[in-house]
């Protein structure tokens, strides 16, 4: 951790993302420094180091610290974190709860600001994906080792157990993040590794990342992990229909409405039928969504503290949309959905602007496929701080890629020349002279 802090502060901006992400995804989050009633996890300490660099870096907030300025995605992320902090504090009205919520607020908003500031351009996007590929190689190798030795090597570092998790006689490898989180982290990255491979400059890193991510998904033995990688592949598969996505969206919406009308159960009961490993708790995930909808009046204003009384397994909020609803009410849920809406909107607008530039289009499409995979995964897991640190680089990459797409469009148009001014003047003044 200390080595990572030194590198974060000493490295140039474009390379500081490497030690930051490597440390976050290789050190168990259970390692913590306790000062009185304050708990500083390794993740939190690294974020504080990143914020120190962010605060002392040169440049204005619009051009220096945030490439492309503080955009719509940035705004909704900030509002989402503030909403969670405010409503949770109003729910509990206790000092210990406020301290805990402030720590979570630091993890979320601080982590996002650090990652956003450390990915300034397209080369930084490529470097970030290479770092994530290295993380997948490390985690994949260690998770394969769990299957062989029945020991989690990260347990030797402290902060987590050496023992492996077993369900229905099958080992679920955890790595440093936990079985489901590790599998989802890897599954949603498949589109980015494929983009890196097609770039041609980092094919070895891309191939290694694909191999490591596949190993993580397989050894996690989780249906949600397989749903994440399936979401990635489905998103990539719509590439030929990239200019017809409005039709695809309306078709999907109408299909869901039709199924809801003809099914005996509500359409979200389809979640209960998802079992890709033979030992999934998919019924409980359906019950979460169903209970959330049926108890709307209990949580819409300020969330709900006692949702665990609503039925069996309700304590396990393995659905990020439900987490947003129960902990932050309707406002927080809408803001969390708005993160995806604005990100998809930015990608779609940028893709139209660079229409015909297949290199730019392919990068934007791979980012969109990754984002879609995160939507799918959000129905199967909640996102703790470490998992969020796998989501924030994607949002930062989307902001940078869409900004550079707009810049490329402006450069291709260029300033008006003398001939354009002459023709504009002729169009303006000739009708006047003719009328006279």
MARVEX-261974 format. One record per residue: residue in one letter; x, z, y of N, C-alpha, C, CB in turn. Coordinates in steps of 0.2 Angstrom, whole numbers, plus 5000, padded with zeros to 4 digits. Atoms other than C-alpha are relative to their C-alpha. Glycine has a CB too. Layout:
# MARVEX-261974
AXZYXZYXZYXZY/...
***
This chain:
# MARVEX-261974
X500450004994500050005000500450005006499550065000/X499649994994501450055012500449935001500550054999/X499750075000502349885008499549955003500349984994/X500550044997500749795012499950015007499350004996/X500149994993500449875028500649985005500050085001/X499450034996502249835034499949925001500650024997/X500150075000501949655029499449975004499949974993/X500650024996500249645037500250005008499450054999/X499849994993501049705054500549955002500250075001/X499450044998502649605053499949924999500650024995/X500150075002502049435045499749965006499649994994/X500450044995501449295057499350004998500349935000/X500749995001499649285059499749954994499649975006/X500250055005499449135047500150024993500249935001/X499749985007500349225032499850074999500749994999/X500149935001499749405035499450014995499850035007/X500650005004498149365025500250014993499649945000/X499850005007499149355009500250084998500749964999/X500049935002499749545008499450045001500650035004/X500649964999498149605014499549994994499649975007/X500550025005497049515001500350024993499849934999/X499749985006498349544987500050084999500749985000/X500049935001498449734990499250024999500250035007/X500749985001496549744991499749994993499549975005/X500250025006496249664975500550024994499849934999/X499649985005497649744965500150085000500749975000/X499949935000497549924970499350034999500250035007/X500749975002496050034962499750035007500150054995/X500349974994494850074976499850084999499349965001/X500149925001494650254968500650045003500050014993/X499549964997496350294976499950025007500749964999/X500349984994495950394991500550065003499350035000/X499649954997496850505004499450045004500549985006/X500649964997495650655009500350055005499750054994/X499849964994495850735026499450045002500349965006/X500649964999494650875027499349974997499850015008/X500650035003492950795025500049935001499350035004/X500050075000493550625028500449974995500449985007/X499750035006493950505014500349935002499549994994/X499650064998495250365017500249964994500550015005/X499850045006495250245002500649955002499449964997/X499550044998496650125001499849945003500449974993/X500450054996495449985006499950015007499449984997/X500149994993495050075022500650015004499650075000/X499449994997496850115026500349935002500550044996/X499850074999497249925024499649975006500049964994/X500450034995495849885035500250035007499250014999/X499749974993496450005049500649975002500150084999/X499450034998498149925048499849935003500549994994/X500250064997497349755050499750005007499549974995/X500349994994496249815064500550025006499550065000/X499549984995497849885073500349935002500550054997/X499850074998498549705072499649965004500249964993/X500550044996496949635078500050025007499350014996/X500149984993496849745093500649995004499950085000/X499450014996498649715098500249935000500650044997/X499950075000498649525095499949975007499749964994/X500150044994498749405110499449954999500649975002/X500550055000497449285115499350035002499949974994/X500649984998495649295121499650014994499649965005/X500449995006494249345109499749934998499450055001/X500350065002493549165110500449954997499649975006/X499550055003495049065107500650024996500349965006/X499449975004496449175101499850044994500450045005/X500149965006495749305090499449974995499750075002/X500550035004494249205084500049935001499350035001/X500050074999494549025081499349975001500349964994/X500650034999493048925088499550055004499749984993/X500449964997492449075097499550054996499549975005/X500449965004491249215092499349974999499950075004/X500650055002489949105083499450044998500249954995/X500649975003488249135076500050044994499549944999/X499949965006488849185059500350075002500449964995/X499749944998489949315067499550055003500649995005/X500549964997488549385078499550034995499549965005/X500549975005487349405063500350054996499649954996/X499749955004488649495053500150075003500749974998/X500049944996488949615067499450045000500349995007/X500649975000487149645069499850034994499549955002/X500149975007486949675050500350064999500149954995/X499649945002488249805049499750065005500849995002/X500349954995487549895065499350034998500049975007/X500649985002485849895058500050044994499649934998/X500049955006486349975041500250075003500649974995/X499749944998487350105050499450045004500650005005/X500549974996485850145062499550034996499849955006/X500649985004484450145050500250064994499749944996/X499849955005485450245036500150075004500649984997/X499949944996485850375050499350035001500449995006/X500649974998484050395055499650024993499649945003/X500349985006483550405037500250074998500249964994/X499749945002484650555033500050065005500649994996/X500049954994484850645050500550064998499350025002/X499549945002486350745043500749975001500050014992/X499350014998488150755048500449974995500350065003/X499650035006488950725031499849934999499950044994/X500250065001487850575029500349955005499249995000/X499850044995488350505046500849984999499950045007/X499350015001490250525042500149954994500350074998/X500050055006489950435025499849935003499550024994/X500350064998488950295034500549975005499450015004/X499550034996490350275047500649974996500350065005/X499450025005491650255033499749934998500150044995/X500250065002490550115026500049955005499350014997/X500050054994490350035043500749985002499750045006/X499350024999492250035045500249954995500450065000/X499950055006492349945028499749935002499850034994/X500450065000491049815032500249965007499350015000/X499850034993491349775051500749995001499750035006/X499350004999493149815051500349954995500450064999/X499750055005493549715035499849935002499750014993/X500250074998492549565042500549985006499349995002/X499750024994493449565059500849984998500050065005/X499450015002495149575050500149934997500350064995/X500050065004494849435038499949945005499550004995/X500250064995494049325052500649985005499450025004/X499550024996495549345063500749984997500250075004/X499450025003496849315050499949934996500250054994/X500150065002496149145045499849955006499449994995/X500250044993496349035061500049934999500650015004/X500150075000496448855054500049984993500749975003/X500150035007496348735039500650024995500049935001/X499449985004498148785033499950074998500649995004/X500149935002497648965033499450004994499750045006/X500550015006496048915022500449994994499549955002/X499650025006497248835010500450064997500449945001/X499649945002498348985010499650064997500450035006/X500449955003496949105007499749994993499450015005/X500350025007496249004992500650014995499849935000/X499450005004498049004985500150084998500649985003/X500049935001498049194987499550034995500050045007/X500649985005496349214978500249984993499449985003/X499850035007497049104964500550054997500349935001/X499549955003498549224962499650074998500550025005/X500449945002497249374962499749994993499550025005/X500450025006496249284948500550004994499749935001/X499550005005497849254938500250074998500749965002/X499949935001498349434939499550044996500250045006/X500649965003496649504935499849974993499449995005/X500150035006496349374922500450024994500049925000/X499549975005497949424912499850074998500749995003/X500149935001497549604914499350014996500050045006/X500649995003495749584908500049974993499449965004/X499850025007496349484893500350054996500449935000/X499649945003497549624889499550064998500550035005/X500549955002496049744889499749984993499550015006/X500350025006495249644875500550014994499849935000/X499550005005496849654865500250074999500649965001/X499849935001497449834868499550055001500650015005/X500549954998495849914873500250055005499850044993/X499749954995496749994888499949955007500750024999/X500050034993496449954907500750025003499450025004/X499349984997498249944914499950035007500449945000/X500049974993497649984931499850075000499449965004/X500149935000497150154925500750045000499750024993/X499349974999499050194925500150015007500549964996/X499849994992499050184944499650055002499849935003/X500449944998497650314945499449975004500450045005/X500650034997495950294953499549974996500249955005/X500450035004495150224938500250024993499949935000/X499849975007495050264919500449944996499350014996/X499750045004496150194906499649974994500650034996/X500550025005494650174894499749945002499550064998/X500450064999493750014892499350014999500249944995/X500850005000491849984894499849964994499749985006/X500350035006490949944878499249995000500350034993/X500850015001489149874876499949964994499749975007/X500250045006488349824860500649984996499649945001/X499450015004490049834852500549955003499849974993/X499650054997490849714864500450035006499649935002/X499649984995492249754876499949965007500850014999/X500150044994491849714894500650025005499350035004/X499449984996493449704903499950015008500549945000/X500149984993493549774921500549985005499950085000/X499550014995495149744929500050055005499949935003/X500049954995495349824945499350015004500549995006/X500650004997493549784951499450034996499949935003/X500549995004492449824937499749944997499450035004/X500150065004491749704924499549955003499650024993/X500450044997490249634933500349975007499350035002/X499850024994491049624950500649964999500350065004/X499550045001492649554943499849934998500550034995/X500350065003491649414934499749965006499550014995/X500350034994490649374950500549985005499550045003/X499550024995492149374961500449944998500650065000/X499750065003492949244949499649945000500350014994/X500450055001491449144946499849965006499350024997/X500150034994491049104964500649965003499750055005/X499450034997492849044968500149934997500650054999/X499950065003492748894956500049945005499549994994/X500050054995492248774970500649995004499450005004/X499450004995493648824981500649984996500150075003/X499450025004494948804967500049934998500050044993/X500150075001494248634963500249965006499349984998/X499850034994494448584981500750005001499650035007/X499250005000496248644981500349964996500250084999/X499750055005496548544966500049935003499750004993/X500150074997495848384974500449995006499349995001/X499650014995496948414989500749974998500150075004/X499450035002498448374979500650045002500149935002/X499449974998499648494988500150064996499950025007/X499949935004499348654977499749994994499750055005/X500450015006498748584961500250064994500249934997/X499849955004499748714951499750065001500850015000/X500349944998499048854960499250004999500150025008/X500750025001497248774959499950014992499849945002/X500150005007497448754940500150074997500549954996/X499949935002498148934938499450045002500650035003/X500649974998496648994948499449994996499849995007/X500650025004495348904938500150034993500049924999/X499949965006496148974922499950075000500749984997/X500149934999496249144928499250025001500450035006/X500749984998494449144935499649994994499749955005/X500450015007493749074918500150064996500249934997/X499949945004494649214909499650065002500850015000/X500449944997493849344921499350004998500150005007/X500750015002492149274918499950014993499749935002/X500249995007492249264899500150074998500549954996/X499949935002493049434897499650065003500850025001/X500549954997491849524908499450014996499849985008/X500650005004490449484896499450025004500150044994/X500649994995489149484910499649945001500250045006/X500450064999487649374912500049985008499350024999/X499950014993487849394931500649965002500050065004/X499450044999489649324930499849934998500550034995/X500250075002488949174920499549975005499750004993/X500550034995487549154933500449985006499550055002/X499650024994488849154947500449934999500550055001/X499650075001489949014939499549954999500450014993/X500550055000488348924935499749975007499450024995/X500250014993487848934953500549955003499950065004/X499450044997489548864958499949924997500750034998/X500050075003489348714946499449965002500050004992/X500650044998487548674951500149985007499450054999/X499950024993488048674969500549945001500350065004/X499650065000489448554966499749944997500650024995/X500350055003488348454955499549965005499650024994/X500450034995487248414970500449965005499550055004/X499650044995488648324979499749935001500750004997/X500250064999487948154976499349995004499849964993/X500749994996486248214984500150035007499550034996/X499949964994487148284999499649985007500750005002/X500450024995486148175011499350004999500249935002/X500749995002484548215003499850074999499849964994/X500149935002484648405003499350035003500550045003/X500649984997483048425014499549994994499849965006/X500550015005482048345000500150054994500149934998/X499849955005482948454987499750075001500750004999/X500249934999482548614996499250005000500250025008/X500850005001480648564998499850004993499749945005/X500150015007480648514980500050074996500449954997/X499949935003481348684975499450055002500750035002/X500549954997480148784986499349984997499949995008/X500750025003478548684980500050024992499949935001/X500049995007479148704962499950084999500749984997/X500149935001479248894964499350025001500550045005/X500749984999477548904972499549984994499849965007/X500550035005476748794958500150054994500249934998/X499949955005477548914945499750065001500850014999/X500449944998476849064954499349994998500250025007/X500750015001475148984953499850004993499849945004/X500250015006475148944935500350054995500349934997/X499849955005476149084927499650065000500750025002/X500449935000475349244921500350055003499950024992/X499749954996476649344929500349975006500750034995/X499750034994477449324946500649964999500150065005/X499450045001478749194948500750034999500049955005/X499349965001480149324950500050034993500050055006/X499949985007479749374932500549964996499350014997/X499550045004480849234927500750035000500149935004/X499349975000482349344931500050044994500050055006/X500049965006481849454916500249954994499350034998/X499950055005482149294905500849985000499649945000/X499350025000483949274910500550054996500350005007/X499549965004485149344896500549954997499550044994/X499550045002486649244894500650034995500449975006/X499549965005487649374883499750034995500450055004/X500349975005486349444872499950075001500449994994/X500049934998486549614880499850025007500650044997/X500149994992485949594898499450055001499949935003/X500549964998484849714907499649965005500250075003/X500450044995483849574915499350025002500049934997/X500749974998482149664914500150055005499750034993/X499949954994482849804925500149965006500650044998/X499950034994483349674938499349975002500549944999/X500650034999481649594937499550065003499649974994/X500449944998480849774939500250025007500150064995/X499849984993481949804955499649965005500849995000/X500350054995481249644964499350025000500249934998/X500849995000479449684958499950065004499850004993/X500249944997479549864964500149995007500550064997/X499850014993480349814980499449965004500649965001/X500650034997478849694984499450045000499949934996/X500649965000477549814978500050065005499950024993/X499949944995478249954989500249985007500550054996/X499850024994478449855004499850055006499749935002/X500349964995477449975015500550075000499350024999/X499649945000478650115010500749995003500150034992/X499350014998480350035015500049965006500449984995/X499950054996479949905028500350025007499349965002/X499849984993480250015044500750035000499550055002/X499349975000481750125040500350014993499950075003/X499749995006482150095022499650064996500750015000/X500349945004481750225008500650044996499549974995/X499549965004482750365001499850024993500150075004/X500249985006481750404986499749954995499450055001/X500250065005481650234977500150014993500349945002/X499849985007482350314961499450034997500650044999/X500649975003480650394958499449954998499650055005/X500550055001479750224957500049974993500149945004/X500150025007480150194939500750004996499849934999/X499449995004481550184925500549955003499849984993/X499450044998483250124931500049985007500049944996/X500150024993482750114949500650035004499450025003/X499449974997484350214953500649955001500350064997/X499450055000485450064949499749945004500149984992/X500250064996485149944963500549945000500050025008/X499550065001486049794956499749935002500149994992/X500350064997485249674968500150015008499249994999/X499849994994486049654985499449995005500549955002/X500650014996484349594993499650065000499649944998/X500349935000483549754987500350055003499850014992/X499649954997484949854993499950005007500849994998/X500150014993484749785010499350035002500149935002/X500749984998482849825010500050075000499549974995/X500149925001482950005003500550045005500250014993/X499549964996484450055014499949995007500749994998/X500050024993484049965030499349975002500549955002/X500650024998482249915030500049925001499850035007/X500150074999481549745035500549965004499349985002/X499550034996482749715049500649984997500150055006/X499450015003484249735039500049954995500350074997/X500150055005483549625025500049935003499450014996/X500050074997483149485037500749985003499550015006/X499350024997484949495045500449984994500250065004/X499650025005485749495028499849924998499950044994/X500250075001484749335024500249955005499249994999/X499850044994485149265041500749984999499950035007/X499250015001487049275036500049934996500350054997/X500050065004486649145023499749945003499650014993/X500450054997485449045033500549975005499450025004/X499650034994486649025048500649964997500250055005/X499450035003488148985036499849934997500350054995/X500250065003487148855027499949955005499450014995/X500250044995486548785043500649975004499650035006/X499350024998488348775050500349954996500450065002/X499750055004488948685035499649935000500050034993/X500450075000487548555035500149965006499250024999/X499950044993487748515054500749975000499950055005/X499350024999489648505052500149944995500550054998/X499950065005489448385036499749945003499650024994/X500350054997488348275046500549975006499350015003/X499550024995489648265060500649974998500250065004/X499450035003491048215049499849954994500550054997/X500350055005489948095039500549944999499349985001/X499650055001491047965031500850024999500049955005/X499349975001492648075031499950044993500250045006/X500249965007492548125012500450064999500249954994/X499549945000494048245014499650065003500649995003/X500349954996493148345027499350024996499849985007/X500649995003491448325018500150044994499649944999/X499949975007492148385001500250075001500549974996/X499949934998492848545009499450045002500650005006/X500649974998491248585017499550014995499749965006/X500549995005490248555002500250054995500049934996/X499849955005491348664991499950075003500849994999/X500249944997491148805004499350014999500250005007/X500849995001489248775003499950024992499749945001/X500149985007489348784983500250074999500449954996/X499749935001490348944984499450055003500650015004/X500549964996489049014997499350004995499849975006/X500650005004487548964985500150044994499949924998/X499949965006488449044970499950085002500749994998/X500149934997488449204981499350025000500450015006/X500749984999486649194984499750014993499649945003/X500249985007486349184965500350064997500349944995/X499749945002487549324962499650065003500750005001/X500349944996486649434975499350034996499849985007/X500649975004485149444963500250044994499649944998/X499749965006486249524949500450065002500349954996/X499649944999487349644958499950025007500849984999/X499949984993487549744974500749995002499850085001/X499450014997489049724985500450065003500049945005/X499749954997490149874987500649975005500350054995/X499550024995491649875000500549954997500350065002/X499550045003492849794988499749934998500350034994/X500350065001491649654983499949965006499350014996/X500150034993491249625001500649975003499750055005/X499450024998493049595004500249934996500650044999/X500050065003492849444992499549955003499950004993/X500550054997491349375002500249995007499450045000/X499950014993492049395020500549945000500350065002/X499650064999493449265017499749945000500650004995/X500450065000492149135013499749995006499550014994/X500350014993491249165029500549985005499650075002/X499550024995492849155039500249934999500650054999/X499850075002493348995030499449955003500149994993/X500650044998491548925034500149995008499450034998/X500050014992491748965053500649965002500250085003/X499450044998493548885054499849934998500650034996/X500150075002493048735044499549965004499849994992/X500550044996491448695054500249995007499450055000/X499850014993492348725070500549945000500450065002/X499550055000493748605065499649934999500550014995/X500450065001492448475060499749985007499450014995/X500350024993491648485078500649985004499750065003/X499550034996493348465085500249934998500650054999/X499850075003493748315074499549955003500050004993/X500550054998492148235080500149995008499350034999/X499950014992492548265099500649965000500150075003/X499450054999494248185096499949934998500650034996/X500250075002493548035087499649965006499650004994/X500450034994492348005102500549995006499450045002/X499650014995493648035115499749995007500449934999/X500350014993493448025134499849935002500550035005/X500250074998492547875142500549975004499450015004/X499550044996493647735148499749975006500349954995/X500250034994493547625163499449954998500649965003/X500550055002492547495154499350044999500149964994/X500649975001491247625149499750025007500150064996/X500249984994491147685167499749945004500650035004/X500250064997490947505173499349984998500549955000/X500650025003489547475161499450055002500049994993/X500549954998488647635166499849995007500350074999/X500250014993488747595184499649945001500749995004/X500450064999488147425182499350014998500349944995/X500749995002486647485172499650045005500050044993/X500449964995486247605186499949975007500550065002/X500050034993486547505202499649935000500649995003/X500350075000485947325196499350005001500249974994/X500750004999484147375194499850015008499750054996/X500249994993484147445212500149945004500550065002/X499950054995484947295220499549944999500749974998/X500550055001483647185211499450015003499949994992/X500649984997482247285217500049995008499850074999/X499950014993482947275235499949925002500650025003/
***
